[in-house]
Amino acid sequence: MASLIGSATLHRPPHSHSHNLLFHDSKHRRVQLSTNVVARKPIRRDSLVIRAADSTGTDVTSFWEDQTGTDTFSKYSGYIAAAATSEAEQFDEYDVVKISQVFKKRPLLTIRRLVQVATTLGRWAALRYVDSQVGRSEFMFKKRAGQLRASLVQLGPAFVKIAQAVSSRPDVISPEYLEELALLQDRIAPFSTEYALKIIEEDLGVPVELLFSEISPQPIAAASLGQVYQARLRANGQAVAVKVQRPGVRAAISLDIYILRQLVGLARKVFRLNTDLQAIVDEWAASLFKEMDYHAEARNGLRFKKLFGSLPDVVVPEFYSALTSKRVLIMEWLEGQRLSEVSDLHLVEVGVNCSLAQLLDCGFYHADPHPGNLMRTPDGKLAYLDFGMMGEVKQELREGLIEAALHLINREFDALAGDFVTLGLLPPTNEVREISNALTGVFQNAVSKGVRNLSFGDLSGNLGVTMYRYKFRLPAFFSLVVRSLTVLEGIALSSDPNYKVLSSSYPWIARKVLTDSSPQLRNSLRTLLYKDGAFRIDRLESLVTEAMRNTLADPGAGSEAKNEESRQFAKKVLKFALSDQGLFVREILLDELTKGVDALNRALLDRTAQVLLSQLPISVPVPSQFTEKEDLEHLTNLRRLSFLLSGPSTGGSRSSEVRKRSDGSLIDDSKVVATEELSLLLESVNSSSKYLPLLALIPELPLNAQREALFLPAELAGRLTSRFLARTIRSTVPRAVSQTPTISTADLAQSFGIQSTDLSKER
């Protein structure tokens, strides 16, 4: 299907009687539309087909007449645009100073709006109160929900946008309100089509019959800021969506934001809040003004398509930049159903992964992913629509969010308190320890049931009390990030009440931490895996297992399917470990394998010596090579690494068990424990058939991974040799060095051809 690209140009000679529209399709072919039109004569619609039904056969005209009636926004709030349109309607971007200047000169307009908001919402609240007093709250519930929706539509776009923020949370609001508020996403009463066609012609400077061969008589969808028509380009027959902005929205939103800023500023002073509420309002208002600039939306859509359009099962429409103005946007028409109307958890997972890539990878994210903007296409893909409200997150904040998630999942609450300072949620203070203790109480309950049962909605709700107590500051960007994730979890909850967005997020976060080349994240990974110099194998197991797990795996699969899953898991681990992305982790693994194999060699030497000496008629004392506590840790790590490479982790079954005597007391004899650990390891190694499939996977890997696999034995042998020499120097040099001050350990190490750092690393 041909599609137009952003480099298209629109030619409109100012004094010519002809209109020329020149653009290029997706194959870079020139497409030109040229028709002579007599200037200043009425435009005839004879050649424009006004279709009475949409693509599904639904009579859209009767839909609007039956469902929504007249344009209530213009009826009840149109006076704002009439009073301030000469100035407020001209704002191209959000400007606090200019907005204040406009409405400070109109105090009566501000008072009238305040009275309207108070009486409209106050009337509804009074009715709800009366219902509760006379015992008919449940009976009138559905009717009051409809009245609330109607009241919000009367008050205009700003109030509709606020309602949309909670319209996707079935765990927050009741089903009746959810159903009514969901209509605010794209089923608000439209303004007249004739006025919409006039706006198209005014902004593009071309008669509509030259642009389209057909167009729907009424909008297919109408939202708070604009409405969408389905049309077909006359030039190439392409089906397109034509988005036209609602008249008067800039003035209405400007006034509501002006009033809201005054109210939240007063509330902050009265309640002594630490959060800068006006900054949050400003961030939200700036995004609203960007959403009202369709030029900016087209640029956002093109950028979003470039960044995320190639992701599996993600679809982003084409945008026609040459046919776009501040109030008119033309984009590719996509068929489909709302994501919230279909039970498709796979696409929810796709949406979660795409959102994480937006938030934490590229830093450019869709800040308004309500159900009206997420759609399932007929071929089962997730389509993103409406790119007016976008957000950006700086690199250091993205890394801070990832670190905070890691610390939360691994229950490192002291570090989490520090993350909150980095993210700007907390001011640097001496109360970090007290705050850490408070956070521990909040998060301990959240993670007590495991990572996969961690609810983002519950977590954010329970955190509110602590945030208020310790004067958390909520950065402006953070509110949009939280909203983006809560909306996705809300959509998923309609299909699966047990869905947890943080559980689905952790595999992506684990992959990011394991593969990212950022110095900060690599340092975080090393800090996570090592504590006081000791390698924490369980942390690596958790990261790798989560990074490789299939979030949609069937728990009831048979043994054959599970064996195949284990095989694919091992293949993924090998492919990652031998790739360029896995270089940092591969270095860590080689270090730990070297330590483990070295400990295994010495344990085997000890056992061999003991067997040989036991055959002698006399007892000959021989110093043991396996006496250090660290050797036992290395032996245990080696065994667990072998399990990690052979299939998905089974958690506690791979952990070393606590040994007890018959009387219940713990066995702390390292030699006894080492013997047991060695037996387990040798039993694992002797099961060679278990590792043959692992070796058989190597030919299936990419060529660069196969090449790295061939070099691994030589690399491991070199490290073992270096470690042996380092240990030898460490045990024999001290006396020589004390007697010969001019000879240093580093000099001796260099003479053996090893790095002096190996002396300190060797344990």
KOLZADREN-544043 format. One record per residue (C-alpha): residue number from 1; x, y, z; residue in three letters. Coordinates in steps of 0.001 Angstrom, whole numbers, plus 500000, padded with zeros to 6 digits. Each point is the difference from the previous one (the first is absolute). Layout:
   pos       xx       yy       zz   code
   NUM        X        Y        Z    ALA
...
This chain:
   pos       xx       yy       zz   code
     1   500000   500000   500000    MET
     2   501477   503319   498980    ALA
     3   500610   502479   502780    SER
     4   501207   503576   500154    LEU
     5   503184   501045   501768    ILE
     6   500973   503012   502038    GLY
     7   502067   501600   497247    SER
     8   496957   500778   497870    ALA
     9   499444   503604   498955    THR
    10   496846   502017   499510    LEU
    11   499996   502631   497226    HIS
    12   497371   502744   500215    ARG
    13   500813   503050   497842    PRO
    14   498335   502971   501726    PRO
    15   498357   501513   496905    HIS
    16   499441   496950   497858    SER
    17   496595   498605   499127    HIS
    18   501349   496463   500112    SER
    19   500932   497860   502963    HIS
    20   502934   497644   499646    ASN
    21   500659   497308   502562    LEU
    22   503318   498239   499499    LEU
    23   501292   497169   502155    PHE
    24   501834   496695   499783    HIS
    25   498718   496543   500870    ASP
    26   501936   497310   501898    SER
    27   501761   498940   496762    LYS
    28   501158   503603   499414    HIS
    29   497687   500432   497010    ARG
    30   498737   503521   499342    ARG
    31   496254   500382   500511    VAL
    32   498404   503275   498900    GLN
    33   496447   501193   500379    LEU
    34   499114   503086   497940    SER
    35   496563   501448   499238    THR
    36   498997   503481   498822    ASN
    37   497541   501699   502329    VAL
    38   498471   503409   499462    VAL
    39   500986   502306   502835    ALA
    40   497421   501365   502453    ARG
    41   497187   497767   498716    LYS
    42   498129   497670   502336    PRO
    43   501590   496566   500298    ILE
    44   497914   497190   498491    ARG
    45   499910   496647   501799    ARG
    46   498724   498076   496958    ASP
    47   503233   498049   499563    SER
    48   500339   499210   503707    LEU
    49   498208   496836   501098    VAL
    50   498554   500337   503508    ILE
    51   499793   496407   501214    ARG
    52   497152   499119   502335    ALA
    53   501702   497041   501649    ALA
    54   503437   499181   501312    ASP
    55   502067   497012   498954    SER
    56   498155   497698   502365    THR
    57   496576   500925   498671    GLY
    58   498948   501963   503083    THR
    59   497825   503033   499319    ASP
    60   502171   502629   501641    VAL
    61   497401   502743   499671    THR
    62   497411   498117   502031    SER
    63   502691   499036   502511    PHE
    64   500694   503605   500939    TRP
    65   496328   500957   500038    GLU
    66   499134   497075   502273    ASP
    67   503019   500077   502280    GLN
    68   501177   503536   500466    THR
    69   497553   502549   498658    GLY
    70   501280   503538   499539    THR
    71   503453   501452   500552    ASP
    72   499628   500672   503723    THR
    73   503479   501470   500347    PHE
    74   499186   502846   497608    SER
    75   496568   500393   501551    LYS
    76   501148   500335   503609    TYR
    77   503606   501215   499749    SER
    78   500127   501727   496634    GLY
    79   499849   503392   501695    TYR
    80   503688   499607   500984    ILE
    81   501177   499878   496400    ALA
    82   497654   502833   499067    ALA
    83   501455   502200   502756    ALA
    84   503685   499142   499626    ALA
    85   500450   498494   496552    THR
    86   501788   503042   498581    SER
    87   502966   499373   502306    GLU
    88   499850   496585   501663    ALA
    89   499163   498149   496793    GLU
    90   503222   501288   498444    GLN
    91   502333   498354   502527    PHE
    92   502294   497590   498174    ASP
    93   501551   498663   503200    GLU
    94   499425   500083   503728    TYR
    95   501115   503271   501562    ASP
    96   499057   500695   503629    VAL
    97   500732   503717   499765    VAL
    98   497953   500602   496850    LYS
    99   497052   497993   501285    ILE
   100   500021   501923   503281    SER
   101   500095   503304   498124    GLN
   102   496968   499034   497912    VAL
   103   497746   498927   502870    PHE
   104   501098   502533   502585    LYS
   105   498393   502543   497672    LYS
   106   496783   497955   500071    ARG
   107   499159   499440   503698    PRO
   108   496278   499663   499305    LEU
   109   500689   497180   497532    LEU
   110   502143   498225   502605    THR
   111   497308   500402   502676    ILE
   112   497309   498745   497624    ARG
   113   502072   496909   499231    ARG
   114   500662   499329   503691    LEU
   115   496281   500235   500736    VAL
   116   499196   497696   497075    GLN
   117   502499   497339   501133    VAL
   118   498875   500235   503631    ALA
   119   496292   499788   499211    THR
   120   500359   497249   497368    THR
   121   502100   497669   502115    LEU
   122   498353   501183   503234    GLY
   123   496550   499118   498676    ARG
   124   501183   496486   499182    TRP
   125   501677   499603   503410    ALA
   126   496840   501225   501728    ALA
   127   497888   497438   498158    LEU
   128   502383   497229   501047    ARG
   129   499778   501214   503598    TYR
   130   496199   499997   499928    VAL
   131   500052   496481   498531    ASP
   132   502150   498803   502880    SER
   133   497723   501611   502570    GLN
   134   496779   498493   498646    VAL
   135   501550   496588   499391    GLY
   136   499807   499900   496209    ARG
   137   503703   500332   499143    SER
   138   500187   496570   498418    GLU
   139   496749   500458   498084    PHE
   140   501079   503382   498543    MET
   141   503646   499042   499486    PHE
   142   499898   499461   496245    LYS
   143   497937   503123   499389    LYS
   144   502381   502155   502050    ARG
   145   502953   498572   498060    ALA
   146   498393   501166   496771    GLY
   147   499309   503417   501517    GLN
   148   503648   500320   501046    LEU
   149   501138   499250   496450    ARG
   150   497564   502581   498620    ALA
   151   501226   502599   502516    SER
   152   503621   499444   499003    LEU
   153   499132   500395   496314    VAL
   154   498261   503275   500772    GLN
   155   503072   501294   501822    LEU
   156   502247   499211   497065    GLY
   157   503328   498422   498998    PRO
   158   502010   500608   503179    ALA
   159   497477   498138   502167    PHE
   160   499586   497267   497400    VAL
   161   503771   499449   499973    LYS
   162   500053   499646   503784    ILE
   163   497179   497446   499831    ALA
   164   501831   498065   497283    GLN
   165   502907   499540   502388    ALA
   166   497877   497753   502235    VAL
   167   497700   498512   497361    SER
   168   502267   496957   499548    SER
   169   500249   498915   503627    ARG
   170   497396   497340   500848    PRO
   171   501777   499533   503327    ASP
   172   499470   503670   500909    VAL
   173   496484   500878   498825    ILE
   174   496808   497986   499759    SER
   175   498926   498321   496724    PRO
   176   497088   502421   499511    GLU
   177   502265   503041   500134    TYR
   178   502642   498187   497962    LEU
   179   497498   499353   497226    GLU
   180   498809   503594   499917    GLU
   181   503428   501635   500229    LEU
   182   501309   497699   497255    ALA
   183   497599   501810   497649    LEU
   184   502056   503149   500560    LEU
   185   502901   498477   498101    GLN
   186   498543   500299   496520    ASP
   187   496213   500367   500271    ARG
   188   499379   503628   500867    ILE
   189   497357   501946   498073    ALA
   190   501626   501433   496845    PRO
   191   499746   503444   498495    PHE
   192   498508   500368   496535    SER
   193   501628   498340   496999    THR
   194   499465   503126   497896    GLU
   195   502105   501978   502475    TYR
   196   502633   497257   499960    ALA
   197   500229   500112   496184    LEU
   198   500361   503768   500193    LYS
   199   502942   499643   502426    ILE
   200   501663   497511   497623    ILE
   201   499722   502399   497075    GLU
   202   501140   503022   502040    GLU
   203   503087   498262   501366    ASP
   204   501076   498067   496894    LEU
   205   498860   502562   497427    GLY
   206   498562   497284   497741    VAL
   207   496316   499130   499398    PRO
   208   499090   496738   501658    VAL
   209   498778   498468   496739    GLU
   210   503533   500296   498652    LEU
   211   501401   498169   503014    LEU
   212   497453   497232   500461    PHE
   213   497864   497863   497722    SER
   214   497800   499049   502962    GLU
   215   499610   500824   503666    ILE
   216   497705   498839   502814    SER
   217   497032   502333   500662    PRO
   218   500604   499964   503736    GLN
   219   503160   499391   502008    PRO
   220   500914   496387   500671    ILE
   221   501277   501100   503427    ALA
   222   499753   503250   501924    ALA
   223   502181   500816   503000    ALA
   224   500574   502999   502216    SER
   225   502487   501759   497717    LEU
   226   498847   498954   496552    GLY
   227   498109   497545   497843    GLN
   228   501001   497494   497336    VAL
   229   498482   499318   496574    TYR
   230   500710   497087   497707    GLN
   231   500831   501119   496464    ALA
   232   501751   498901   496828    ARG
   233   502640   502062   498248    LEU
   234   499012   500861   496461    ARG
   235   503617   499894   498795    ALA
   236   500787   496361   500777    ASN
   237   496923   498445   501596    GLY
   238   501690   499652   503392    GLN
   239   497596   499593   502963    ALA
   240   500851   502665   502569    VAL
   241   498871   501345   503344    ALA
   242   499339   503746   500012    VAL
   243   500295   501598   503417    LYS
   244   498505   503475   500467    VAL
   245   500408   502065   503158    GLN
   246   496965   501082   501981    ARG
   247   499407   503787   499856    PRO
   248   500592   501886   503241    GLY
   249   502058   497356   501810    VAL
   250   503094   502168   500478    ARG
   251   498075   502752   501736    ALA
   252   498063   497572   502226    ALA
   253   503096   498035   501014    ILE
   254   501985   503192   500602    SER
   255   497365   501334   502401    LEU
   256   499627   496698   501855    ASP
   257   503764   499692   500409    ILE
   258   500204   503587   501244    TYR
   259   497360   499255   502643    ILE
   260   501520   496638   500917    LEU
   261   503462   501546   500528    ARG
   262   498530   502520   502418    GLN
   263   498142   497305   501934    LEU
   264   502940   497575   500346    VAL
   265   502303   502863   500973    GLY
   266   497581   500910   502776    LEU
   267   499692   496342   501051    ALA
   268   503768   499629   500241    ARG
   269   500236   502955   502357    LYS
   270   497038   498966   502144    VAL
   271   501017   496347   500373    PHE
   272   503772   500718   499916    ARG
   273   500657   497448   497287    LEU
   274   503552   499339   498856    ASN
   275   499023   498993   496453    THR
   276   499950   502843   497496    ASP
   277   496412   499520   498818    LEU
   278   500173   502943   497641    GLN
   279   502991   498414   498236    ALA
   280   497947   496825   499515    ILE
   281   497132   502048   498577    VAL
   282   502463   501794   497713    ASP
   283   501421   496697   498744    GLU
   284   496531   498668   499297    TRP
   285   498918   503274   498381    ALA
   286   503085   500116   497786    ALA
   287   499219   496489   498765    SER
   288   496396   501045   499305    LEU
   289   501124   502954   497900    PHE
   290   502385   497768   498089    LYS
   291   497088   497643   499433    GLU
   292   498043   502868   498457    MET
   293   502792   500671   497481    ASP
   294   499458   497469   497224    TYR
   295   503298   500945   498361    HIS
   296   501714   498809   503172    ALA
   297   497847   496866   500092    GLU
   298   501035   499081   496455    ALA
   299   503655   500444   500939    ARG
   300   499456   497895   503114    ASN
   301   498312   497281   497972    GLY
   302   502833   499868   497478    LEU
   303   502581   499836   502787    ARG
   304   498024   497331   501857    PHE
   305   499700   497917   496824    LYS
   306   503741   500247   499392    LYS
   307   500830   498919   503558    LEU
   308   497361   497351   500672    PHE
   309   498200   499195   496745    GLY
   310   502311   497055   499337    SER
   311   499340   498300   503357    LEU
   312   498272   496612   499715    PRO
   313   496184   500273   499914    ASP
   314   500045   503825   500158    VAL
   315   498354   502148   497311    VAL
   316   500344   503767   499629    VAL
   317   498044   501813   497244    PRO
   318   501561   502146   497290    GLU
   319   499677   503775   500365    PHE
   320   499491   502452   497128    TYR
   321   502028   502995   501078    SER
   322   499219   501936   496791    ALA
   323   496283   499739   500759    LEU
   324   500281   501069   503639    THR
   325   499457   503356   501683    SER
   326   499629   501228   503557    LYS
   327   496331   498936   500040    ARG
   328   499853   497259   497336    VAL
   329   501836   496662   499973    LEU
   330   499817   497304   497322    ILE
   331   501394   496555   500719    MET
   332   499675   496425   498777    GLU
   333   496692   498317   500863    TRP
   334   500351   496851   502116    LEU
   335   497234   497496   500639    GLU
   336   499656   498253   503337    GLY
   337   498381   499719   503409    GLN
   338   500824   501709   503254    ARG
   339   502519   498044   502021    LEU
   340   497696   500235   503023    SER
   341   497176   498331   498048    GLU
   342   501952   496860   499124    VAL
   343   501526   497465   502359    SER
   344   503532   499857   498636    ASP
   345   502646   499792   502722    LEU
   346   502690   499484   497375    HIS
   347   499397   503507   498670    LEU
   348   499954   501339   503548    VAL
   349   503485   498487   500420    GLU
   350   500994   501581   496692    VAL
   351   498720   503341   501308    GLY
   352   501907   499631   503273    VAL
   353   503268   499184   498204    ASN
   354   499481   502846   497553    CYS
   355   499253   502419   502854    SER
   356   503156   498914   501839    LEU
   357   502031   500518   496834    ALA
   358   498452   503461   499757    GLN
   359   500500   500950   503649    LEU
   360   503321   498379   500863    LEU
   361   501796   499434   496709    ASP
   362   499320   502908   497643    CYS
   363   498481   502427   502507    GLY
   364   497245   501010   497542    PHE
   365   496661   498619   501101    TYR
   366   496288   500048   499242    HIS
   367   498575   501839   503009    ALA
   368   496312   499416   499212    ASP
   369   499542   496242   499409    PRO
   370   496290   499851   500856    HIS
   371   497877   497257   498356    PRO
   372   498892   502341   497220    GLY
   373   503633   500331   498889    ASN
   374   500912   496299   500093    LEU
   375   498452   497691   497433    MET
   376   500188   496372   498923    ARG
   377   500265   499703   496218    THR
   378   498287   497140   498088    PRO
   379   503367   498238   499636    ASP
   380   500529   500004   503767    GLY
   381   502417   502904   500408    LYS
   382   500007   502938   502406    LEU
   383   499388   503349   498318    ALA
   384   500905   503282   501693    TYR
   385   497899   503056   499166    LEU
   386   499971   503665   501012    ASP
   387   503519   501299   500610    PHE
   388   499061   503434   501297    GLY
   389   500988   499362   503619    MET
   390   503579   498731   500139    MET
   391   502626   500209   502729    GLY
   392   503776   499814   500257    GLU
   393   502197   498616   502794    VAL
   394   503668   500920   500349    LYS
   395   502684   497304   499955    GLN
   396   500937   500311   503687    GLU
   397   496355   499758   501062    LEU
   398   499434   496940   497799    ARG
   399   502952   498256   501608    GLU
   400   498782   501095   503433    GLY
   401   496594   498414   499365    LEU
   402   501645   496723   498933    ILE
   403   502204   499970   503097    GLU
   404   496992   500699   502218    ALA
   405   498136   497043   498460    ALA
   406   503026   497738   500587    LEU
   407   500349   501075   503610    HIS
   408   496266   499544   500608    LEU
   409   499949   496493   498538    ILE
   410   503130   498979   501927    ASN
   411   498718   501559   503244    ARG
   412   502889   502449   500355    GLU
   413   497938   502711   501630    PHE
   414   502941   502109   501211    ASP
   415   501166   500354   496410    ALA
   416   496418   500675   498923    LEU
   417   499831   503019   502310    ALA
   418   503125   501310   498259    GLY
   419   498344   499410   496616    ASP
   420   497098   502189   501069    PHE
   421   502461   502812   500696    VAL
   422   501594   499490   496563    THR
   423   496597   500109   498325    LEU
   424   499073   503210   501791    GLY
   425   497232   498403   502057    LEU
   426   501794   500783   503261    LEU
   427   502251   502912   500964    PRO
   428   503511   499120   501242    PRO
   429   499499   499728   503758    THR
   430   501384   498430   503135    ASN
   431   496757   498038   500403    GLU
   432   500945   497445   497330    VAL
   433   500222   497195   502593    ARG
   434   496560   500832   501398    GLU
   435   498573   500243   496484    ILE
   436   501639   496701   499087    SER
   437   498322   498310   502965    ASN
   438   496633   501434   498985    ALA
   439   500469   498869   496394    LEU
   440   500981   496548   501228    THR
   441   496628   499686   501705    GLY
   442   498167   501054   496827    VAL
   443   501977   497884   497545    PHE
   444   500396   496941   502221    GLN
   445   496304   499270   499656    ASN
   446   500077   500802   496285    ALA
   447   502735   497470   499176    VAL
   448   499125   497395   502643    SER
   449   498048   497927   497468    LYS
   450   502773   500112   497421    GLY
   451   500923   502166   497052    VAL
   452   497348   498510   497741    ARG
   453   497202   501006   502395    ASN
   454   501143   503600   500409    LEU
   455   497145   502378   499154    SER
   456   500908   503444   498711    PHE
   457   496613   501383   501000    GLY
   458   500234   498703   503583    ASP
   459   503592   501124   500322    LEU
   460   499322   503548   498833    SER
   461   496943   500220   502264    GLY
   462   501722   498733   503154    ASN
   463   502927   502307   499382    LEU
   464   497808   503088   500246    GLY
   465   499964   500227   503811    VAL
   466   503773   499705   500270    THR
   467   500494   502537   497220    MET
   468   497789   502506   501819    TYR
   469   501653   499372   503380    ARG
   470   503540   500522   498769    TYR
   471   499178   502833   497597    LYS
   472   500797   498157   496773    PHE
   473   500292   502278   497022    ARG
   474   498233   498691   496909    LEU
   475   501937   501097   496896    PRO
   476   497789   501164   497168    ALA
   477   501165   497278   497587    PHE
   478   499370   497280   502584    PHE
   479   496233   500471   499986    SER
   480   499859   499273   496251    LEU
   481   502206   496909   500415    VAL
   482   497791   498654   502794    VAL
   483   496878   500688   497964    ARG
   484   501414   498216   496967    SER
   485   500656   496804   501988    LEU
   486   496791   500095   502063    THR
   487   497885   500353   496857    VAL
   488   501645   496930   498466    LEU
   489   499456   497988   503164    GLU
   490   496402   501194   500079    GLY
   491   499375   498801   496430    ILE
   492   501500   496614   500853    ALA
   493   497910   499656   503166    LEU
   494   496831   500026   497916    SER
   495   501219   496738   498398    SER
   496   501910   498491   502909    ASP
   497   499213   501154   503571    PRO
   498   503328   498538   501162    ASN
   499   502161   501831   497467    TYR
   500   503003   501907   501422    LYS
   501   501803   502504   497790    VAL
   502   503167   499932   502146    LEU
   503   500213   496237   499605    SER
   504   499870   500399   496229    SER
   505   502510   502847   500178    SER
   506   502720   498126   501871    TYR
   507   501148   497797   497062    PRO
   508   500521   503129   497913    TRP
   509   501854   501738   502854    ILE
   510   502170   496911   500555    ALA
   511   500944   499890   496313    ARG
   512   500767   503716   500064    LYS
   513   502308   499697   503014    VAL
   514   501813   496978   498576    LEU
   515   500580   501499   496553    THR
   516   500246   503776   500379    ASP
   517   503438   501566   499539    SER
   518   499269   502977   502258    SER
   519   502783   500381   502627    PRO
   520   497384   500758   502660    GLN
   521   497959   496853   499291    LEU
   522   503126   497846   499752    ARG
   523   501089   501284   503377    ASN
   524   496505   499254   501329    SER
   525   500224   496456   498632    LEU
   526   503385   499403   501631    ARG
   527   498739   501424   503296    THR
   528   496949   497750   499757    LEU
   529   502060   496859   499348    LEU
   530   502769   500594   502553    TYR
   531   499797   500760   503698    LYS
   532   503201   500424   502004    ASP
   533   501828   498305   497141    GLY
   534   497779   496892   500081    ALA
   535   498183   498997   496818    PHE
   536   496239   499698   500482    ARG
   537   499078   497290   497524    ILE
   538   496315   500154   500922    ASP
   539   499802   503581   498682    ARG
   540   501461   498951   496647    LEU
   541   497659   497003   499838    GLU
   542   497032   502252   500636    SER
   543   501046   502565   497378    LEU
   544   500763   497438   497298    VAL
   545   496888   497923   500673    THR
   546   497731   503057   499926    GLU
   547   501725   501432   496924    ALA
   548   499492   496772   498079    MET
   549   496588   498951   501251    ARG
   550   496969   499853   497748    ASN
   551   497337   502117   501707    THR
   552   497262   498148   498115    LEU
   553   501269   496438   500554    ALA
   554   497338   497376   500604    ASP
   555   500351   498671   503588    PRO
   556   498084   496855   499071    GLY
   557   502309   498993   497153    ALA
   558   501140   496359   499780    GLY
   559   503477   498638   500637    SER
   560   500975   500166   496331    GLU
   561   499018   503661   499816    ALA
   562   501888   500726   503224    LYS
   563   503122   498279   498661    ASN
   564   499807   502143   496894    GLU
   565   499533   503086   502183    GLU
   566   503098   499009   502006    SER
   567   501948   499507   496772    ARG
   568   498966   503394   498665    GLN
   569   500878   501584   503334    PHE
   570   503518   498535   499879    ALA
   571   500365   501173   496413    LYS
   572   498985   503541   500970    LYS
   573   502475   500027   502893    VAL
   574   502858   498805   497771    LEU
   575   499107   502409   497227    LYS
   576   499946   502891   502443    PHE
   577   503164   499020   501877    ALA
   578   501972   499626   496747    LEU
   579   498692   503193   498384    SER
   580   501499   503482   500039    ASP
   581   497145   501136   502256    GLN
   582   500917   497306   502516    GLY
   583   503697   500896   500162    LEU
   584   499789   501610   503448    PHE
   585   498059   497068   501460    VAL
   586   502283   497533   498208    ARG
   587   503015   501500   501776    GLU
   588   498256   499518   503345    ILE
   589   499056   496427   499122    LEU
   590   503564   499174   498906    LEU
   591   501360   501399   503270    ASP
   592   497618   497886   502047    GLU
   593   500536   496897   497853    LEU
   594   503754   500424   500445    THR
   595   499616   500173   503767    LYS
   596   497652   497009   499991    GLY
   597   502171   497785   497790    VAL
   598   503072   500944   502046    ASP
   599   498178   499015   503196    ALA
   600   498841   496779   498327    LEU
   601   503582   499113   499014    ASN
   602   501260   500511   503539    ARG
   603   497083   498059   501477    ALA
   604   500702   497107   497659    LEU
   605   503708   500183   500889    LEU
   606   499108   499851   503689    ASP
   607   497711   497028   499498    ARG
   608   502595   498148   497893    THR
   609   502711   500625   502579    ALA
   610   497752   498782   502805    GLN
   611   499166   496796   498109    VAL
   612   503677   499278   499230    LEU
   613   501196   500767   503526    LEU
   614   497268   497817   501480    SER
   615   501691   496998   498293    GLN
   616   503319   500609   501762    LEU
   617   500817   497997   503171    PRO
   618   500945   503178   501838    ILE
   619   498271   503313   500371    SER
   620   501684   502803   498042    VAL
   621   498663   503512   500620    PRO
   622   499615   502013   496769    VAL
   623   498755   503589   500036    PRO
   624   496616   500349   498336    SER
   625   499693   502142   496876    GLN
   626   496302   500570   500715    PHE
   627   499833   501914   503240    THR
   628   498528   503379   499157    GLU
   629   496350   500835   500569    LYS
   630   499929   501791   496649    GLU
   631   500820   496748   498208    ASP
   632   496734   498518   501202    LEU
   633   498141   503038   498659    GLU
   634   501771   499653   496655    HIS
   635   499136   496303   499869    LEU
   636   496346   500732   500726    THR
   637   499936   502775   497403    ASN
   638   501513   497678   497390    LEU
   639   497283   497422   500601    ARG
   640   497260   502584   499758    ARG
   641   501501   501539   496872    LEU
   642   499870   496567   498372    SER
   643   496288   499837   500804    PHE
   644   499468   503525   498670    LEU
   645   501513   499105   496638    LEU
   646   497957   496822   499685    SER
   647   496470   501336   500407    GLY
   648   497574   502305   501842    PRO
   649   500643   500533   503677    SER
   650   497948   498052   502488    THR
   651   500720   502336   502837    GLY
   652   500719   498390   503330    GLY
   653   500860   496589   498555    SER
   654   503274   501456   498819    ARG
   655   500933   501668   503211    SER
   656   502404   498278   502313    SER
   657   498103   498361   502839    GLU
   658   500629   500642   503669    VAL
   659   501771   496975   501538    ARG
   660   499027   498843   503497    LYS
   661   501077   497259   502357    ARG
   662   497585   497470   501432    SER
   663   499603   502159   503114    ASP
   664   498941   502966   497858    GLY
   665   503198   502052   500363    SER
   666   501559   501527   496902    LEU
   667   503046   498429   498371    ILE
   668   502653   502677   499567    ASP
   669   502918   497754   499025    ASP
   670   501029   501412   496623    SER
   671   501704   496743   499007    LYS
   672   496842   497969   500607    VAL
   673   497862   502508   498108    VAL
   674   502607   500184   497220    ALA
   675   499904   496228   499629    THR
   676   496229   500051   499639    GLU
   677   500129   502924   497569    GLU
   678   502700   498241   497979    LEU
   679   497898   496850   499824    SER
   680   497035   501968   498699    LEU
   681   502178   501765   497436    LEU
   682   501665   496790   498815    LEU
   683   496617   498351   499710    GLU
   684   498879   502899   497807    SER
   685   503178   499900   497889    VAL
   686   499805   496209   499570    ASN
   687   496519   500378   498509    SER
   688   501664   500781   496684    SER
   689   496842   499201   498070    SER
   690   498446   503066   501623    LYS
   691   502585   502285   498385    TYR
   692   500172   498377   496570    LEU
   693   496832   501874   498859    PRO
   694   501672   503172   501232    LEU
   695   503018   499377   497759    LEU
   696   497672   499096   497145    ALA
   697   498510   503501   500206    LEU
   698   503271   501711   499066    ILE
   699   499698   499314   496234    PRO
   700   496545   501642   500120    GLU
   701   501425   503262   501344    LEU
   702   501071   502962   497822    PRO
   703   503502   499769   498514    LEU
   704   501489   502612   502317    ASN
   705   498616   498083   503014    ALA
   706   501484   496739   498679    GLN
   707   503361   501711   499630    ARG
   708   499881   501260   503572    GLU
   709   499086   496490   501194    ALA
   710   503137   498569   498318    LEU
   711   502220   502479   501839    PHE
   712   498430   499401   503431    LEU
   713   502086   496910   501001    PRO
   714   503254   501839   499249    ALA
   715   498749   503078   501846    GLU
   716   499008   497902   503019    LEU
   717   503363   498167   499989    ALA
   718   501889   503280   499914    GLY
   719   498032   501357   502931    ARG
   720   500567   496788   501980    LEU
   721   503737   500243   499358    THR
   722   500044   503646   501043    SER
   723   498059   499149   503162    ARG
   724   502357   497120   500875    PHE
   725   503070   502216   499570    LEU
   726   498397   502780   502011    ALA
   727   499214   497621   502857    ARG
   728   503517   498578   499873    THR
   729   501564   503456   500170    ILE
   730   497681   501000   502822    ARG
   731   500993   496980   502094    SER
   732   503775   500080   499339    THR
   733   500918   503631   499529    VAL
   734   499282   501628   503416    PRO
   735   503178   498670   501630    ARG
   736   502176   500867   496999    ALA
   737   498522   503435   499790    VAL
   738   500601   500658   503699    SER
   739   503657   499001   499601    GLN
   740   500505   501876   496699    THR
   741   498235   503357   500171    PRO
   742   500983   500938   496450    THR
   743   497933   497153   498531    ILE
   744   496246   500733   499797    SER
   745   497135   497591   499541    THR
   746   499001   501857   496851    ALA
   747   503499   499505   498548    ASP
   748   499845   496266   500691    LEU
   749   496522   499771   498515    ALA
   750   501188   501778   496874    GLN
   751   502947   497625   499695    SER
   752   497512   497101   499901    PHE
   753   497975   501751   497305    GLY
   754   496853   500568   502079    ILE
   755   498171   503129   501047    GLN
   756   500646   501250   503495    SER
   757   496262   500523   500393    THR
   758   499567   496216   499902    ASP
   759   501791   499890   503336    LEU
   760   497295   502039   501626    SER
   761   497168   498330   498100    LYS
   762   501191   496474   500781    GLU
   763   498095   498754   503018    ARG
